[in-house]
Amino acid sequence: MELLHHAEQIFQVVVQWGVFVLECTGVTTLLFTTMKSIWGCVHRDPKVRLTLAKGIALALEFKLGGEVLRTVIVREWSELAILGAIILLRGALTLLIHWEIKTEEANLE
């Protein structure tokens, strides 16, 4: 029984590190894309909106992955409900951003 307890603790640590890495990757992606987009605005790049939208979508995908991974270690139904709401909101944002990307690509063509 103690072996199972240790395995569960190791699993929780691995999942928490996975969530941390995914969240940090999402934030880093967003910051990098923001800086790249500011640079594009200064140089009047016509594709700056498309670049920003794609970067935001990618960052949201990483953040969404972190939230999905976090569902593995929830202990209570209230935590699961909150995580579910966050996942739904981020999913909706991702869909809207992908729609904007398609619209922007059509406008550039």
C-alpha positions as CSV (number, residue, x, y, z in Angstrom):
1,M,0.0,0.0,0.0
2,E,2.9,2.3,0.8
3,L,4.3,1.7,-2.7
4,L,1.0,2.9,-4.2
5,H,1.1,6.0,-2.1
6,H,4.6,6.8,-3.3
7,A,3.7,6.1,-6.9
8,E,0.7,8.6,-6.5
9,Q,3.0,11.2,-5.1
10,I,5.5,10.8,-7.9
11,F,2.6,11.0,-10.4
12,Q,1.4,14.2,-8.9
13,V,4.8,15.8,-9.0
14,V,5.3,14.8,-12.7
15,V,1.8,16.2,-13.6
16,Q,2.5,19.4,-11.7
17,W,5.8,19.9,-13.5
18,G,4.1,19.1,-16.8
19,V,1.5,21.8,-16.1
20,F,4.2,24.2,-15.1
21,V,6.2,23.6,-18.3
22,L,3.1,24.0,-20.5
23,E,2.0,27.2,-18.7
24,C,5.4,28.7,-19.0
25,T,5.7,27.7,-22.6
26,G,2.3,29.4,-23.3
27,V,3.4,32.6,-21.5
28,T,6.8,32.7,-23.3
29,T,5.1,32.1,-26.6
30,L,2.7,35.0,-26.0
31,L,5.4,37.4,-24.9
32,F,7.6,36.5,-27.9
33,T,4.7,36.9,-30.3
34,T,3.8,40.3,-28.7
35,M,7.4,41.6,-29.1
36,K,7.5,40.3,-32.7
37,S,4.1,42.0,-33.4
38,I,5.3,45.3,-31.9
39,W,8.3,45.1,-34.2
40,G,6.0,44.4,-37.1
41,C,3.9,47.4,-36.3
42,V,6.9,49.7,-36.2
43,H,8.0,48.4,-39.6
44,R,4.4,48.5,-40.9
45,D,4.2,44.8,-41.8
46,P,0.9,44.1,-43.4
47,K,0.8,40.6,-41.8
48,V,1.3,41.8,-38.2
49,R,-2.3,41.0,-37.2
50,L,-2.0,37.5,-38.7
51,T,1.3,36.9,-36.8
52,L,-0.3,38.1,-33.6
53,A,-3.4,36.0,-34.0
54,K,-1.4,32.9,-34.7
55,G,0.9,33.5,-31.7
56,I,-2.1,34.0,-29.4
57,A,-3.7,30.8,-30.7
58,L,-0.5,28.8,-30.1
59,A,-0.1,30.3,-26.6
60,L,-3.7,29.4,-25.8
61,E,-3.1,25.8,-27.0
62,F,-0.2,25.4,-24.6
63,K,-2.3,26.9,-21.7
64,L,-5.2,24.7,-22.6
65,G,-2.9,21.7,-22.5
66,G,-1.9,22.7,-19.0
67,E,-5.5,22.9,-17.9
68,V,-6.3,19.5,-19.4
69,L,-3.3,18.0,-17.7
70,R,-4.4,19.7,-14.4
71,T,-7.7,17.8,-14.5
72,V,-5.8,14.6,-13.8
73,I,-4.9,15.6,-10.2
74,V,-8.1,17.4,-9.1
75,R,-9.6,16.1,-5.9
76,E,-13.0,17.7,-5.7
77,W,-16.0,18.3,-8.0
78,S,-15.8,22.1,-7.4
79,E,-12.2,22.1,-8.7
80,L,-13.3,20.1,-11.7
81,A,-16.2,22.5,-12.5
82,I,-13.8,25.5,-12.4
83,L,-11.3,23.7,-14.6
84,G,-14.1,22.7,-17.0
85,A,-15.2,26.3,-17.2
86,I,-11.7,27.5,-17.9
87,I,-11.2,24.8,-20.6
88,L,-14.5,25.9,-22.2
89,L,-13.6,29.5,-22.2
90,R,-10.1,28.9,-23.6
91,G,-11.5,26.6,-26.2
92,A,-14.0,29.2,-27.3
93,L,-11.3,31.8,-27.5
94,T,-9.2,29.5,-29.6
95,L,-12.1,28.9,-32.0
96,L,-12.6,32.7,-32.3
97,I,-9.0,33.3,-32.9
98,H,-8.8,30.6,-35.6
99,W,-11.8,32.2,-37.3
100,E,-10.0,35.5,-37.2
101,I,-6.9,33.9,-38.7
102,K,-8.9,32.5,-41.6
103,T,-10.6,35.9,-42.2
104,E,-7.3,37.7,-42.1
105,E,-5.7,35.2,-44.5
106,A,-8.6,35.7,-46.9
107,N,-8.2,39.5,-46.6
108,L,-4.5,39.3,-47.4
109,E,-5.1,37.2,-50.5
